[in-house]
Structure formats: structure tokens, C-alpha cells
Amino acid sequence: MPLVAVVILNWNGKKYLQQFLPALQASTYANKKIIVADNASTDDSVNFVCANFPMVEIICNTSNEGFAQGYNTALKKVKADYYVLLNSDVEITAGWIEPVIKLMETDQLIGACQPKIKAWHQRTHFEYAGACGGWIDEFGYPFSRGRVFDITEEDTGQYDKAVACFWASGAALFVRSELYHRLGGLDAYFFAHQEEIDLCWRMQLAGYKVYVEPSSVVYHVGGGTLPKSDNLKVFLNFRNNLIMLAKNLSLSEALWRLPVRAGLDAIAAWKGLFTGSPGYFFAVVKAHVQFVKWCLFDKKKSVFPVSKKGTVSGLYKGSVIWQHFVKKKTKFSEIVPGK
């Protein structure tokens, strides 16, 4: 039975640890260890865990390094066959580890996998961050089986087949430890947001697969660190998405897709300004300025694909913006039938 390390990156998340650690500690998978990697919290998270969950290991990072580097730093100290990168605001269900490990053990080319992720506040519906397996369109816009932009579907079992996808959610990301380190881990330059999509893309380009296993179910609160409307979140999402495209696309693809993407971003920014969200406008502008800076000066700080020979799954050959905002399609199955 492979050793599975469930690692929660915590930053001032005492209330979530208090709420969700008891069920996690009771997970039925036998060969596991649970680790809280603390990202220099200023609340008493660490003292609380030490006092109430003595079986949980603690790793203390010396500063808040963000999601990406915070995990990279912590995971250098964790020995296991598989890592589970688990958000502190996730409620697990009975037997959630076993189906994913069973699937990954049957196919050594599955490098990463996620469970079905449902909304904690609306338990009948999928959750924004990953739903039932992440996809991406050819201009870099992520969506999921069960979530298109801000619209999440009710879970009626319509996506209950374990399938290959483009990206697995960082809210509950199962990954082979050796592969994680061999590919350079998460890109620390991203700080937070879309770093798991970048890792999954690099993984596929290296010849591995990314899967979703819906027989494993978790519930995600979402927005535990930054709400979706936060301008820092907007900035990070737009900047990191552009960097991810520049890193992982071939030169011929990047030369036409990036300009189109820049134009679509401009439309979104101006729409934000004219609808009373100047902060959104300036966050997108800042993201593009920082992307140019990255291209000129900071590329060396990023983790690039080790190979671009692998084929990818979960890439929609078209524009999800066109399908959703122009053709008014709100369900994944309407945009990508049969998946």
C-alpha cells in the first residue's frame, strides 16, 4: 500500500483546521500521514494543531511564500509515494483516498488526479475550483466538467466517469511525489493561482496523464484566502495565465494565440471599467505590464517544461468565451458533448 502524505498549506486558517481536521484524521486509508505546512501564520494555528492533533505533523515555513513556493519548500521535507495537496477549507468524505490511489496504481502514466469537488455551501452542486476535472480552451481560459466561468452545475451524476482531463484542482491534488520534484514542482513565480494548471500542462508535455476520479468526493468552501472578486486575485489569474501560455505553447502557437488573448483581456478590462469596477480594470492592466516584465527580465525565475513532445487531453479547440457569452451555453456538456 503506497504511502500517501496529505499536506495542508495553512495560512491563518485555524477555523478551517478546527472544522475539517477531525474528519481528515479519521480517513480510512491506512498508510497515510497528515501534515500541516504553515506559511508563517500570525494566528495560533500551529499551537492549536499541536495541542489538539498530536498525530498531525507540522512543518513551519519561515515566511508566507504563497501557495506555490510554500508547497515547494514544505514538500522537500516530506517523504511519501504520493502527495495530496489539500486546501484547509476542504471537507473530505469517507474513503476519499482509496479510489484515486487505486486508479493511479493501475496506470503509472497518471501523474496527477483530483476527486470530484462539490460546493460546501451548496452540496448538490459542483464547486468552482475544479468541479469534476479541469479543461482549457486554446486561448488559455480554464473551465471544468461542471463549471463554466461562474456558473456551476448541479451534480446529477452526469460526469461520474473517471477520465483524462487537462488540469486537476489544487484544492485536492493527488500527485506522484517523484514526478512532482522531477518536473520542478509548482512555479514559484506564480505565487498563487493557476500554478496547478501549469504543473499539469508540463506534466502532460512530459508524457504523463492527468485524471479525475469522481468516485472520490470532497466538499470545498472556496475563497478561504481571497474571494473571487478580489483585485489581487484578478491580477494573479490574468498574469499567471499569460505566463503559462508563453511557457507551454510552441512558438508557432504562442505567436498568434497570445495576441488574441491580449485582445480578449482588453475587452474584459474595459467592460469592468464601464460597469463600475475600476479596480478590475487596473488589475488586468497591471497583469499585462507584469507579463511584459516577465518576458523581458524574469523568465529565468520560472519552471519550464522538460519536454514538449507529450500530447495533452482536455484542450478545447475553440473559444469558451464565444460559446458562453455569445452562444449562451452554460453547461460543460453543451460545449464539449460526450466528455
N, C-alpha and C positions, 0 to 999 in steps of 0.2 A: 504494500500500500504506500504510494508516494507521500512524502512529507509535504504538507501544504502550510504555508505561512500566510495567515490573514493579517495584513498590515494596514492599520488605520492611520492616516496622516492627520494629526489633530492640531488645530489652532483655535484656542479659546472655545472649545466645543464640549465643555463639561456637561451641559444639559443633555446633549445627544449621547455622550458616553454613558451617562447615568440611565438614560432611557433605553438604549439599544444594546449595551454590552451584555446584560444578563442573558438574553436570547442567543447572542453570538457565542457566548461561552458554553452554552448548552448544545451547540451544534453537534449532530450525531457522528460526523466524520471523525474517526478515532485518531488518525495520525496527523494531528494539526497543532499549530501553536498560534497564539493570538498576540499581536504586538501593536502597541500604540507608539507611533513615531511622532513625538511632539515637536512642533515647529516654533519653539520659543514662545509658548503661550504666556499670556500675562494674567490669566485666571489661575485657579488652583487645580487645573485638570490633572496634572501629574500626581499631586498629593492625593487627590480623590481616587485615582485608579490604584495607587499603591495601597491605600487604606482599605479599599473595598473589593479589589480584584487582584489578590496577590498572585494568581496564576498567570496574569497578563504581563508580558514582558514590556519594558519601557526603553525606548531609545530617545535621547534628548538631542535635537539639533541645536546648535549654538545661536542660530538666528532664524528668522522667518524667511526661508529660501523659496517660498512659493510651492505650488503643487509639484512642479517638475523636478527642480533640484532638491526639494525637500525629500521626495521619494528616492531620488538617486543616492543622496547621502545616506539615508537610512538603510536602503536595501544592500549597500555594500557590506553591512554588518549582519545580514540575515542569510543563513544557510538553509535552503529548502529546495525541493524539486520544483515546486510551483509557488508563485506569489499570487495572492489575491489583493489587489489594490482596492480597498473598500472605504467609501466615504463614511464619516462618522454619523451622518444622518440617514443611514440605511437600516431598515428593519429586515432581518433575514427570516426565512421560513424553514420549517423542519426539512432536513435532507437536502439543503440547497447546494452543498458542495459536491456530493456524490455523483449526480448526473453529469456535471461538467468535467470532472476528473475522468469519469468513465469514457466520455466521448473523446477527450484529448489523449487518453491512453490507447484508444483504438486506432488513432491516426497520428503518427509522430510529426506530421507536417502541419498540424493545427498548432499555431504558435500562441494564439490568444483566443479567448472566448468570454462571452458575457451571458448572464442569466436573463430571463425576461424581467424587465424593470417596470413596475407599476407605481402609480402615484399613491403616496401615503395618505394624502388628504382626500383623494378620490379613488378609492381602492378598486373600483370597477374599470378604471381607465389606465392606459399606458402613461408612463412618465416621460417628460420632455427629454431627459438626458439618456438617450439610448433606446428607450422603448423595447422593441424586440429585434434589435440588430440595426446597426448604422449603415447608411448608404451615403453617396455623394454624387453630385452632378458634375458635368465636365467643366464647370466654372468654379468648382470648389465649395458649393453650398451643401452643407450636410443636412440630411433628413433621415428618417428611420422608418422601419416597419412599425406603423402605429403612430407616427408623429410627422406631420408636415408643417414646418415653421412653428407657429404657436398652437396649432390645433392637434390635440391628442385624441385618439380613437378609444372607444370602449373596447375592452378585451372580451371578445366572444369566442376565442379560440381560433380566430382566422389566421394567426401566424404561429401556430403551435408546432411547426416542423423545424427541426434543427437544420440550419442551412448556413452556407458561407455568406458572409457579408463583407462590407468594406472596412468598417471600424467597430470595435467593441468599446462600450462606455467605460470611462474612467471611474464611474461611480461604483462599479463592481467588476473589475477587470482581472480575469484569470490569465496568467502568462507564465510560460516556461522560464524559469529563473536564468538558466544558462543562455537562452536566446536573448532575454532582456539585456543582459550585460554585454553579450557579443555584439549586439546592434547599437550599443552606446546608451541604452536606456531612453528616458524621456529627454527631449531637447530643453535644456535649462534656460535657453534664451527666451522660450515662450512664457516662462514664469507660471502661467496658469491659462487654461482654456485651449482646447484643440490639440494639446500635446499628445493625447492618446490616439487621435486620428492620424497624426503624423507618424507615431510609432507603428501603428497598424499598417499604414501605407508602406513604410520602409520594410516592415516585416514581409509584406506580400511581394515587394520588389526583390527581396532576397530569396523568394521561392517558397514561402510559408503561407498558411491559410489563416483566416480569421473567421470565427464561427459564433453563432448564438445558439444556446441550448435552452429552449423555452420550458422544459420540464423542471428547471430550476427557477424559482421565483423570489424576487426581493421587492421591497417597497421603499421608495426613495422620497424623502421630504422635499429636497431640491431647494436651491437658493440659500443654503445654510451659511455660506460665506459672503456671496454677493448676489443680490436679487437680479433678475434678468434685465431690469430697466437701468441698472447702474451703469454710469458712463464709463467707468474703468473697465467693466465687463465688455461693453461695446467696443472700446478701443482694443482690448486684448483679442477679442474674437476677430475683428477685421484685420488687425496687423498680423496675427499669427496665421490666419488663413492665407494671406498673400505670401508669407514666408514659406508656408507649407507647399503651396503650388510651385513656387520658384525652386524649391529644393528637389521635389519629387517628380515633376513633369520633365519630359525630354525637352531639349532646347527648341525643337520644331513646334512642340505643343505649347510651350510657355510663350513663344513669340506672338501667338495670336490669342491665346486664352487670357493671359494677364491683362492686355489692353481692354478686352471685352469686360473682364471682371472689374477693372477700374471704372469703366463707364457705368456699370450696374451699381457699384458702390456710390458713385456720384449722385445717381438718381435717388438712392436711398437717403443719402445725406441731405440733399435739398428738400426732399419730402419731409424729413424730420424738422428742418428749419421752418418750413412753411406751415407745418401743423403744430407749431408751438413747442418744439423740442430742440432748442439751440445747442444744448449740451450734447445731444446725439450727433448733430452736425459737426461740431468741433471734435468730437471723439473720433469720427470717421476721418476727418482731415488729418488729425494727429496720427492716426494709424498709417495713413499713406505716407506722411512725412517720415515716420519711423521706418517704414518699409524701404523707402529710398535710402535712408541712412544705413539700414542693414545691408542693402545691396552694395553700397559703396565702401563701408568700413567694417561691418560686423559679421560678415559671412563666416569667418573663421571660428566664431563662437558657437556656431550651430553644429548639429549632428546630421551628417548627410547619409543618404542610402549607401550601403555597402555594395549594392548591385541594383541595376535597373532592368534585369533580364526576366524577372518574375512576372507572371500575369496576375491581374487583380480581379476580384469579384466585387459586386456591389457598386459598380460605376454606372450611373445612368447616363446614357449617350443623348443628352439633351439638356434643357434648362428647366429646373424645378420651379424657378421663378415664373417662367412662362406658363407652365402647367397650373400653378397655384393661383397666381394673381391675375392672369389673363383668361385662362380657360376654367378657372374657379374649381379646380379639383382639390379636395380636402383630405382625401384618403390615399395612403401609400398604394393600395391595391388599384386605385384608379390611374395612378401614374405609372406604376410598374406591375401590370397584371401578371398573376401566376407566381409571384415571388413571396 
